[in-house]
Amino acid sequence: MEPRILLFVIFGAAIGGSIWLEKRLEGTSLSIPIVYVALGWLLFSLPLDLGWLSPAFDAEQTIAVEYISEIIVILSLVSLGLSIDRKFSWSNWKQVLPLLLVTMPLCIAAIAFLSWWLLGLSLAGAILLGACLSPTDPVLARAVQVGPPGDAERDDVRFNLSTEAGFNDSLAFPFVYLAMALASDGDGLLFKWFGVDVLWKITAGIAVGLAVGKVGSWLAFKRGKNPTDSGAIVDEGSAGLLVVSALLLAYGLGELVNGYGFLSVFIAAVTAKQQEISSSLHKRTHSFVDQIERVTMVIILIGFGGLLASGVLNSLTWPAVVLGSSFLLVVRPLAGLVGMIGSALPWPGRAAVAFLGVRGVGSFYYLSYGQHHAEFDKLPLLWSAVSFTVLLSIILHGVTASKILKKLGKTNRIHREKSAETV
């Protein structure tokens, strides 16, 4: 049998099996990412001639990883933005700012220092690794995110982790550009970086997201002159087409104006959700995107298992193991606690947010993007370090997340909303 045909069978069975597995794994120490990464490793280890995955050495595979991970991150950001039922206001959303403005920069700085000290990376390579590992992943963090639209129960721990994942997959991008600029040794580096890659790209990304979200929600909920006629362009059958149109427009326009497309996508989804926040249309559009995201996630997880079987960890060193382990167990938790000083969350809730910073697909996107657009030294080591850290996060957080959140639900103050519109 051709390997290509065999992959159709594998992915078809795996996608269908994820529906069955999701229920069976509830309350256990396993998660779908753990199972499917292990499945991918097993399949690519067998003599099935499924191919050899080596993006550290193969430019075409690097581009493939960049584009595939880009797509799934976009889908995840839309799904995540449509899930957040909390009304946008300073009092409701200010709690996530320290995670973005304090915790993430601290993580990047700590990883960059440890990478330079332990791994002997150049400054450019160290900052790139910091940018790759700093964001909380919106793809693999499903277990710690808010529920689907309309879910009656909301809590601050899930809200913080969800909004952090939605924003910092964009806000790590300036540091990727900084690493790329350092690698090319450009003139006027800091001025251009701060003016363009920080101020302009973030502002442009937010502006595009707000515009697309406003227009999309207006089309979806537009009212006609006749009270009995909603006048809406979008009906139930075309809700999926609207959300696909919006996510493509948000990302494409965000990038066209030299902004951060990821930020545009998340802002657009959140902005659209704020219009008639309790409408069932949001639930239908979320369900549509969520199913596409799950399909791509299964493919990515099996591919990651194939990456492991193909030897992506061959360049892993003990210092890299120390770096990845210390980041997940020490650096991120401490940086998270520092960022939440003064938070209204009780200490157990703060500790949960600080610890449950899942790493994942976004890390591979930034690494492949940096490799594609600039020259970095020790790329095999970078791929090994990122892959090890993501694998450890999948295992560590996959085993502990549900137990931690279940215990928090019993022992800590949970912020609940019976209706988001009352907040």
MOBELDA-V274731 format. One record per pair of residues at least 12 apart in sequence whose C-alpha atoms are under 6 Angstrom apart, sorted by the first residue. I is the first residue (numbers start at 1). J is the second residue. D is the distance in Angstrom with one decimal. If there is no record, write none. Layout:
# MOBELDA-V274731
I/J/D
I/J/D
This chain:
# MOBELDA-V274731
3/50/5.4
29/399/4.6
30/399/5.8
31/398/5.5
36/301/5.7
36/302/5.6
37/301/5.1
37/302/5.3
37/305/4.4
40/302/4.0
40/305/4.0
40/306/5.1
41/305/4.0
41/306/5.0
41/309/5.0
44/306/5.1
44/309/5.9
45/309/5.6
52/310/5.6
53/307/5.3
53/310/5.7
56/379/6.0
56/380/5.4
62/368/5.5
66/365/5.0
66/368/5.2
66/369/5.8
69/365/5.4
75/293/5.7
76/138/5.8
76/139/5.6
77/166/5.9
77/266/5.2
78/266/5.8
78/269/5.5
79/286/5.6
79/289/6.0
79/290/5.9
81/266/5.6
81/269/4.8
81/270/4.7
82/269/5.6
82/273/5.7
83/148/5.0
83/149/4.7
85/420/5.7
86/420/5.3
96/160/5.6
98/339/4.9
99/339/5.6
102/339/5.3
103/335/4.9
103/336/5.3
103/339/5.1
104/134/5.9
107/134/5.8
108/130/4.3
108/131/5.9
108/134/5.8
111/130/4.9
112/126/4.4
112/127/5.0
112/130/5.2
118/319/5.6
124/179/4.4
124/182/5.3
124/183/5.4
127/179/5.6
128/176/5.5
128/179/5.3
131/172/5.5
131/175/5.7
131/176/5.8
132/363/4.4
132/366/5.5
133/363/5.7
135/168/5.4
135/169/5.4
136/165/4.8
136/357/5.2
136/358/5.3
136/359/5.5
137/165/5.6
137/358/5.8
137/359/5.2
137/360/5.3
137/362/5.9
138/165/5.1
140/360/5.9
141/358/5.8
144/158/5.7
145/158/4.9
145/162/5.0
146/158/5.3
146/159/6.0
149/283/5.3
152/418/5.1
153/416/5.4
153/417/5.9
154/416/4.8
154/417/5.8
155/414/5.1
155/415/4.5
155/416/5.7
156/415/5.7
157/353/5.9
170/262/5.5
170/263/5.3
174/197/5.4
174/198/5.7
180/374/5.6
201/258/6.0
201/259/3.8
201/260/5.6
204/259/4.8
205/254/5.3
205/259/4.6
205/260/4.8
205/263/5.5
205/264/4.7
206/264/5.5
208/254/5.7
208/264/5.7
209/250/5.9
209/264/3.9
209/265/6.0
209/267/4.8
209/268/4.1
210/268/5.5
212/268/5.7
213/268/4.0
213/271/5.0
213/272/4.6
217/272/4.9
219/233/5.9
220/232/5.7
220/234/5.2
239/285/5.7
240/285/5.5
240/288/5.9
247/265/5.8
250/264/5.5
250/265/5.2
251/265/5.6
312/384/5.6
313/384/4.7
315/380/5.9
315/381/5.3
315/384/5.8
316/384/5.1
320/385/5.6
324/389/4.9
333/354/4.4
333/355/4.8
336/354/4.2
337/354/5.9
358/393/6.0
359/390/5.4
359/393/6.0
360/390/5.4
